[in-house]
Amino acid sequence: MTTDLLSRRTLLAAGGAVAVAGVSRLLVPARAQGLAPTRTMRGGANNYRPGAPIVDRIGGGGFWMFGTVRRAGDGKPLAGQRIQIWAHTTEGHEREPQSHGATLTDANGIFRLEMPQIVPAFGQPHGHLAYDSGDFETVFLRPVMPSARDTSLEAHFVLQPV
């Protein structure tokens, strides 16, 4: 009989502990994982020039770089964030100063910058973008275009606070 009581007590105690743990979990507010931060892409920082000026357009234009900037976690659009853009174009190599420029995001976290047509470098038509303002972790992107005939390239940043 002692064994039966001990087993029942153990079972009741264990069941009570499981019930309390289950209820306490229900009382803790659920947390959404949210958006993960964008990671720097391999080759993204190639030919980066710190402090490229904010411009209305790079060169003669005709090609558009655009995208969004949001905060990691809650996905809130980030206004006034500086995005630097550079590429190998019909008007110059990506290492040349005239091939670099920066723009700021609008109230909805959207950026757009017109530049000359991107042409393939090392066999791939690609652009470079950087967030490097300091409020968030620096991120370098190097998106590749599906075709050298494309007239725009889209890239998105999800930034992690420093």
C-alpha positions, 0 to 999 in steps of 0.5 A, spaced: 500 500 500 505 504 501 508 504 494 501 505 491 500 511 495 507 514 493 506 513 486 499 516 487 502 522 490 508 522 485 503 522 480 499 528 483 504 532 484 507 531 477 500 533 474 500 539 478 506 541 476 505 540 469 498 544 470 501 550 473 507 550 468 502 550 462 497 555 465 503 560 467 505 559 459 498 562 458 499 568 462 506 570 458 504 574 452 506 571 446 512 574 442 512 575 435 519 573 432 518 579 427 523 580 421 530 578 421 536 583 419 539 583 412 546 580 412 551 583 408 552 579 402 559 577 399 562 582 395 557 587 397 563 592 400 567 592 393 569 599 391 565 602 397 567 609 398 565 612 405 561 618 405 559 618 398 555 625 397 547 625 397 545 626 390 539 627 385 541 622 380 548 619 378 550 621 371 545 621 366 540 616 368 536 611 365 536 606 370 533 605 377 535 603 383 530 602 389 527 599 395 525 599 402 529 600 409 525 597 415 527 596 422 528 588 424 523 585 429 517 590 428 518 591 420 517 599 421 519 603 415 525 607 417 525 614 414 531 619 413 536 613 412 542 614 408 543 609 402 549 609 398 549 606 391 554 604 386 555 600 380 559 599 373 555 603 368 555 605 361 558 611 364 564 609 369 567 603 373 564 602 380 571 604 383 570 611 380 567 617 384 562 619 379 559 612 379 557 613 387 552 617 390 547 616 396 540 618 397 535 618 403 529 614 405 522 617 405 517 617 410 515 610 408 522 607 408 522 607 400 529 609 396 529 611 389 535 613 385 536 614 378 543 612 375 546 610 368 545 603 365 548 597 369 553 593 365 556 586 367 562 586 371 566 580 372 560 577 367 554 579 372 550 585 371 550 587 379 549 593 383 552 595 390 548 598 396 550 600 403 547 602 409 552 606 413 549 611 417 551 609 424 544 608 428 544 601 425 549 595 423 552 597 417 550 592 411 552 591 404 548 588 398 550 586 391 544 584 388 545 581 381 540 582 375 536 577 372 538 580 365 543 586 363 537 589 359 533 590 365 532 597 367 531 597 374 534 593 380 530 592 387 534 591 394 531 591 401 534 592 407 532 590 414 536 593 419 538 591 426 540 597 431 547 598 433 
